[in-house]
Amino acid sequence: MLRTNFLAAAATVLMSALPVLAASEGNPSAQRIVSIGGTITEVLYALGAQDRVIAVDSTSTYPSEAMSKPDIGYMRALSAEGILAQQPDLVLAEEGSGPPPVIEILNASKIPMVTVPTPPEGIAIGQKIRDIGKAVGLDSEAEALAAKTESQLAALAEDVAKIAEPRKRVLFVLSLANGRVMAGGAGTEAAAIIEMAGGINAASGISGYKPLSDEAVIAAKPDVVLTMIRGNHELKPEDVFTLPALQTSPAAQAKALVSLDGLLLLGFGPRTSEAARTVMKELYPAGTN
C-alpha cells in the first residue's frame, strides 16, 4: 500500500510540473535527465550534456565520471520509485529496459520518455546517436558525432576487406557456469562485432545467447575465444582452456583469448569501431595488405 501511495503521489506531482509530450518527442530543454543504458549515457556525455544527467543505471560505466551520478539500478531490473524520486523531466532508455510494469508506471506518470532502439548492427549506430541528440535538443552535435562514427566504421570495413589471411573462427563466451559455455549466436551484439572485425562466428548455429553442449563447443573449433570484462572480473586463459570441450580447440593450443570491457565491446556506440578494430588486430596481427 505504501508503495502504491508513493507512486501515485509522485506521479501526480510530476504530471502537474512537467509538459505532456509524446514519447518520441523527448524534451529538448530537459535539465534533469535519467539515462538508462550505458551507451545512452556515453552518447550524452559525448554530446556535452553531462551536466543535465542527474542519474544513470548500473551499466553506465563510461566515461568514469558517469559512475559518480546516483545509480538507479540495472536497466532490466529497474525500480519505478527510484526513478521517480529523482524528479526527472526526461527519461532516456535503451530498448529492452524494464521490467515492463515499471515502464508502464513511468508512461502513466507522463514524464517525457524516449525508448531508443538498439539493434545489434553497426549501420544502426549513427541513427541511435541522432535519436538521442534529438531527444535532448542537440541535433547538430549528434549529427557531427554520428557522421564521425559512421566514417570510422566505414574505414574499418575497408581495412577488414584487405585482410589476406584466412578468416578466424571466433567463439564469444558470455559466461562459464558449471563448466558450461554460454555463447553468443546469430543476431547478437557479439556476432556483429566478430563480423565487423573480420572473423567468423563459431556459434552461428544458434540464435541469441545460449548455453552450448560440449559436443557443440568441440564442433565449433574456435581459433580465438572472445570474452568481455565486467568491472574487475576477467576470465583468464586457465578459466577457459581447461574446460574439456575447449582443450583440443585451436584457440586452446594458441592460448588465443581476447577480452575487452563489456560496454566497449557490446555497447554499439561511438567507440564500436575502436572495439572492432582492437579485435581485428588480435585476430590478424600481421595486418592487412
C-alpha positions in Angstrom: 0.0 0.0 0.0 2.8 2.4 0.9 4.5 1.7 -2.4 1.2 2.4 -4.4 0.6 5.6 -2.5 4.2 6.8 -3.1 3.9 6.1 -6.8 0.5 7.8 -7.1 1.7 10.9 -5.2 4.9 11.1 -7.2 3.2 10.7 -10.5 0.6 13.4 -9.5 3.4 15.9 -8.7 5.3 15.2 -11.8 2.2 15.4 -14.0 1.4 18.8 -12.8 5.0 20.1 -13.1 6.0 18.7 -16.5 4.8 19.3 -20.0 3.0 16.4 -21.6 4.9 15.4 -24.6 4.7 12.5 -27.0 7.2 9.8 -26.1 9.0 10.2 -29.4 9.5 14.0 -28.9 11.6 13.8 -25.8 12.2 17.1 -24.0 14.8 19.2 -25.8 15.1 21.6 -22.9 15.3 18.9 -20.2 17.7 19.6 -17.3 17.0 16.5 -15.2 17.7 13.5 -17.4 17.7 9.9 -16.2 19.8 7.9 -18.5 19.1 4.1 -18.7 21.7 2.2 -20.7 25.4 2.6 -20.8 25.5 3.6 -24.5 22.9 6.3 -23.9 25.0 7.8 -21.1 28.1 7.6 -23.1 26.5 9.5 -26.0 25.0 12.1 -23.7 28.5 12.8 -22.3 30.0 12.9 -25.8 27.3 15.5 -26.8 28.2 17.7 -23.8 25.0 17.0 -21.9 26.7 15.5 -18.8 25.6 18.3 -16.5 22.0 17.6 -17.4 22.2 13.9 -16.4 21.0 13.5 -12.9 21.0 9.7 -12.6 22.2 6.6 -14.5 21.7 2.9 -14.5 24.4 0.4 -13.4 25.6 -0.3 -17.0 26.7 3.3 -17.3 30.4 2.8 -16.7 31.9 5.1 -19.4 33.1 7.7 -19.0 34.2 7.0 -15.5 32.7 10.4 -14.3 29.2 8.9 -15.0 29.6 6.5 -12.2 29.5 9.4 -9.7 25.9 10.0 -10.6 23.1 8.4 -8.5 22.6 4.8 -9.6 19.0 3.7 -10.2 19.9 0.0 -10.7 20.3 -2.4 -13.5 18.5 -1.5 -16.7 16.5 -4.7 -16.8 15.6 -4.7 -13.1 14.5 -1.1 -12.5 12.5 0.4 -9.7 9.8 3.0 -10.5 10.3 4.5 -7.1 14.0 5.1 -7.6 13.4 6.8 -11.0 10.5 8.9 -9.8 12.4 10.0 -6.7 14.9 11.8 -9.0 12.1 14.1 -10.3 13.3 13.8 -13.9 12.0 15.9 -16.7 13.2 13.3 -19.3 13.9 9.6 -19.2 16.0 8.1 -21.9 16.0 4.3 -22.0 17.6 1.7 -24.2 15.2 -0.7 -25.8 14.7 -3.7 -23.5 14.8 -1.7 -20.3 12.3 -2.8 -17.7 10.6 -4.8 -16.4 7.5 -3.8 -18.3 5.4 -2.9 -15.3 8.0 -0.2 -14.4 7.9 1.2 -17.9 4.1 1.3 -17.7 4.2 3.3 -14.4 6.7 5.7 -16.0 4.5 6.2 -19.0 1.4 6.7 -16.8 3.3 9.4 -14.9 3.5 11.5 -18.2 7.2 12.1 -17.7 8.6 12.7 -21.2 10.3 9.3 -22.1 12.1 8.1 -25.2 13.0 4.5 -25.8 16.0 4.2 -28.1 16.1 1.2 -30.5 19.4 -0.7 -30.1 19.6 -3.3 -33.0 23.0 -5.1 -32.9 24.1 -3.7 -36.2 26.9 -1.3 -37.0 24.8 0.5 -39.5 22.3 1.4 -36.8 24.7 3.2 -34.5 24.5 6.6 -36.3 20.7 6.6 -36.0 20.9 5.7 -32.4 23.2 8.8 -31.8 20.8 11.0 -33.8 17.8 9.7 -31.8 19.5 10.6 -28.5 20.5 14.0 -29.8 17.0 14.8 -31.0 15.5 13.8 -27.6 17.7 16.3 -25.7 17.8 19.1 -28.3 21.3 18.6 -29.5 20.6 17.6 -33.1 23.6 19.3 -34.7 26.1 17.9 -32.1 24.6 14.5 -32.6 24.8 14.7 -36.4 28.5 15.5 -36.1 29.1 12.6 -33.8 27.1 10.2 -35.9 28.9 11.2 -39.1 32.3 10.7 -37.4 31.2 7.3 -36.0 30.0 6.2 -39.4 33.2 7.4 -41.1 35.2 5.3 -38.6 33.1 2.3 -39.2 33.5 2.7 -43.0 37.3 2.9 -42.6 37.2 -0.2 -40.5 35.2 -2.1 -43.2 37.8 -1.1 -45.8 40.6 -2.4 -43.7 38.8 -5.7 -43.0 38.3 -6.2 -46.7 42.1 -6.0 -47.2 42.9 -8.9 -44.8 44.8 -11.6 -46.7 44.8 -14.3 -44.0 42.1 -17.0 -43.8 39.3 -15.7 -41.6 39.5 -16.8 -38.0 36.7 -18.6 -36.2 35.7 -16.8 -33.0 33.7 -18.1 -30.1 32.2 -15.4 -27.9 31.9 -16.7 -24.3 29.4 -14.7 -22.3 29.9 -16.7 -19.1 31.0 -20.1 -17.8 28.7 -21.7 -15.3 29.2 -25.2 -14.0 31.6 -25.8 -16.9 29.0 -24.8 -19.5 29.8 -22.3 -22.2 27.2 -19.5 -22.7 27.9 -18.4 -26.2 26.8 -15.6 -28.5 25.0 -16.8 -31.5 23.4 -15.2 -34.6 21.6 -11.9 -34.1 23.7 -10.8 -31.1 26.0 -7.9 -30.5 28.8 -10.4 -30.1 28.1 -11.9 -33.6 28.1 -8.4 -35.1 31.4 -7.4 -33.5 33.0 -10.6 -34.7 31.8 -10.0 -38.3 32.9 -6.3 -38.1 36.4 -7.4 -37.0 36.7 -9.8 -39.9 36.0 -13.0 -38.0 33.6 -15.9 -38.4 31.2 -16.5 -35.6 31.9 -20.1 -34.4 28.5 -20.3 -32.8 26.4 -19.2 -35.8 24.3 -22.3 -35.5 22.4 -20.8 -32.5 20.4 -17.6 -32.1 20.9 -15.3 -29.2 22.9 -16.0 -26.1 22.6 -19.7 -25.2 24.4 -22.5 -23.5 26.3 -24.9 -25.7 26.7 -28.6 -25.2 30.2 -29.9 -25.0 29.7 -31.5 -28.4 28.7 -28.1 -29.9 31.7 -26.4 -28.4 34.0 -29.1 -29.8 32.4 -28.8 -33.2 32.8 -25.0 -33.2 36.6 -25.4 -33.4 37.3 -21.7 -32.5 40.6 -20.2 -33.4 40.0 -17.5 -30.8 37.8 -17.1 -27.8 36.4 -13.6 -27.1 35.1 -12.6 -23.7 34.1 -9.4 -22.0 35.4 -7.8 -18.8 32.8 -7.0 -16.2 34.2 -4.5 -13.7 37.2 -6.2 -12.1 36.1 -9.7 -13.3 38.0 -11.0 -16.3 38.2 -14.6 -17.5 41.7 -16.0 -17.6 43.1 -18.5 -20.1 43.2 -21.1 -17.4 39.5 -20.5 -16.7 38.6 -21.1 -20.3 41.0 -23.5 -21.8 40.9 -26.1 -19.0 37.4 -26.9 -20.0 37.4 -30.3 -21.6 35.3 -29.2 -24.5 37.9 -26.4 -25.4 41.1 -28.2 -24.5 41.6 -29.5 -28.0 40.5 -26.4 -29.9 42.9 -24.3 -32.0 42.2 -21.5 -29.5 43.5 -23.5 -26.6 46.6 -24.6 -28.5 47.5 -21.0 -29.2 46.1 -19.7 -25.8 44.2 -17.2 -28.0 41.9 -15.4 -25.6 40.8 -11.8 -26.3 39.0 -9.8 -23.5 37.5 -6.3 -23.7 35.4 -4.1 -21.5 31.8 -5.1 -21.8 30.4 -1.7 -22.7 33.1 -1.1 -25.2 32.7 -4.5 -26.8 28.9 -4.8 -26.9 27.6 -1.3 -26.4 27.3 -0.3 -30.0 28.0 3.3 -29.6 30.7 5.9 -30.6 33.5 3.6 -29.6 32.4 0.5 -31.5 34.9 0.9 -34.3 37.6 1.1 -31.7 36.4 -2.2 -30.2 36.1 -4.0 -33.5 39.5 -2.7 -34.6 41.1 -4.0 -31.4 39.6 -7.4 -32.0 40.7 -7.3 -35.7 44.3 -6.6 -34.6 44.2 -9.5 -32.2 42.8 -11.9 -34.9 45.2 -10.7 -37.6 48.4 -9.4 -36.0 50.1 -9.4 -39.4 47.8 -6.6 -40.5 46.3 -6.0 -43.9 47.7 -5.8 -47.4 
